Amino acid sequence: MTAAVAQTPGPLAGRCVILADAELLARHAAAWLLNRALGTPGRIAVCLAGGETPRPVYSLLAQSPYRDCFPWDRVHWFWGDERCVPPDHPRSNYAMVRAALLDRIPVSAAQIHAIPAAEGAAHGAAAYQAELQRFYGADALAPGRPLFTATLLGVGLDGHTASLFPGAAALRETVHWTAAVPEGTPEPRVTLTYPALNSSAALAFVVSGAAKRPVLQRLVRGDDMPVAHVHPFGRLNWFLDRDAAP
């Protein structure tokens, strides 16, 4: 069997899909994004995760058969967080997505909404919130009108997601859509906050590898960690490979 699917209660509440390996995990996540896009009329907003786990997902989207049927002209691309580094830096989430996906698909500059973090965390957070509000068309998020069509997130070894780290002030933000994260290492960061991440019509955590199993086991036990407080407006999904599954 290549996948196990369940509706899970508690800390992993939502639809949990366990794939046999990392390759099948990437294919499942790519198909999920494709289906979300194809099933949504009009303008589409996709929020992307950084890190190594989603990189194969983005690479697959730039290949057949995904590339041939993705509605590229209707999709706007956003990021859940960014390090305060230049946009061509090896640690830049934007640079990773650009190399894996954006440079390989038909997309205009107006469809790419990178976080301007290189000029500092505080400046980047304020500028990105303004960009999100312009795109959304309002200064406040409406409960029945999600900001994002689909959001991909990962989980760190300490239970963080995006750049919402344990103990960070950004965890307490309930109004602003973005936050500066001076606690980020080795450089400060800009992150979306819970209000923005939760304003998603569908959200999926993509988690791979045995190193992530302990943090998911802690989550199942009910330990308090940042990832446990993501509760999207729409459907929550967990896509795991067998090595990561608790």
Order of alpha helices (4+ residues) and beta strands (2+ residues): beta-beta-alpha-beta-alpha-alpha-beta-beta-alpha-alpha-beta-beta-beta-alpha-beta-alpha-beta
